[in-house]
Amino acid sequence: MAFSINLNTPRFTARLAVNDTISTQHMLAVLADKQGSGEFIDSCNGNIKAAFSMLIAEKLFTIQHVLGVKSAEQLAIRFNHLHPSLARIFTQGMVDWGIKVITLKPAVAFELTPMEESA
């Protein structure tokens, strides 16, 4: 059941690897506890894995953005302390990890200007 997923949102882009130690039942229980409204499940067309990954990435990006955490190691440590019941984010030497952050960065913002203005 291990998988990796690419997420593209208006706020961030992320790529996560989810270990097979995280079961679908655990994902569903976390989503029910943290997102009782079903917002993430609805936005992912009922895909539990995608909704769970979106929840984790949202929390990771919020920690990174609000606390200004720059290193992936510090981000994982902060997440693991703040959200111990969700999933353990991989840190160096960890054996019992649930999620590994491959990339997490703000979404690219594009601005289109008419050619007449750019000349």
N, C-alpha and C positions, 0 to 999 in steps of 0.2 A: 504494500500500500504506500510505500514511500513515493514522493513525487516532488517536482519542482514546479513553480508557478511564476509567471510574469504578471505583474499588476501595473496598470497604467490608469491613473486617476488625474483629475485636474490639479491636485495638490502635489502628488509624488509619483515616481515610478519605482518599482521594487521587484526584486527577484528573490524568492525564498525557496529553500529546500525543507520539506517536512519529512521527518523521520517516520519509519513505520511503527514507532512506539506510540504515536498519537493515533488513536482509533477514531473512526467516524462517530461513535457514540460519545467520545470525549469532546469532539468538535461540536457536536449538536448540543451537548450539555452546556458548554461554554457559551455558545451563541444564545441559548435560551436564558442563561443567567445574565449575560452582559448586554444582549440586544433582544429583550423580550418582544419588542415590536416587530422583529423579523425584517428590519430594514436591509441588512446586509444580504440575507437570503433572497429577498425580493429583487434586490439590485443585481444579484448574480444568477437570476432565473432558477432558483432552487438548488444550485450547486453548493453543497455543504462545504466541500474542500475550499472552493473559491471564497465563500463567505467567511470561513474561519481565517483563511490567509489574509483577507481584507481587514478583518478585525485586528489581527496581530500587527499587520503593517501600519494600520492607522495609529495604533498605540505606540509603536516604535517611532514613527515619524513625528508624532506629537512630542515624545520625550526628546528626540533629537532637536526638534525645532524650538521648543519652549526652554529646555535646559541648556541648549547650545552645545550638546555633546558632539565632539568631532570624531573620536576614534570608535571603531566598530566594537572593540573590546569593552570600552566604557559604556557604550550604548547597551550591550548585552547584559553587563553587570547591573546597570540601573533598572533595566526591564525586569530581570530576574528578581530583584528586590521589591519592585513595585507591584508586580503581577505574578506571584509564585504559583497561583492556581491555573494559569492559562497554559503555558508551555515553557519549558526551559530553553532559552536561546543559547546557542553554542558559544562557549568561550574556550580559549586555548586549553587543551588537555582534558576537557569535559567528556565524560563517557555517556552520561545519561541525558543528552540533549534531545530536544524535540524539534527545534527549528534552527536552521542555519541561515543567516542573512547573507546573501550573495551580493546584492546591491540594494541601496536605498538612497534616493536622491530626489530633490525637488523636481517637479515636472518642468519641462522646457516651455518657456513662454514665447509665443510668437506674436509679432506685431506686423500687420500688413498695412502698407501705405500705398496710395495710388502712385503710379509711375510719374505723374506730373509733379508730385510733391518731392519725389526723391531726386529729380534731375536738377 
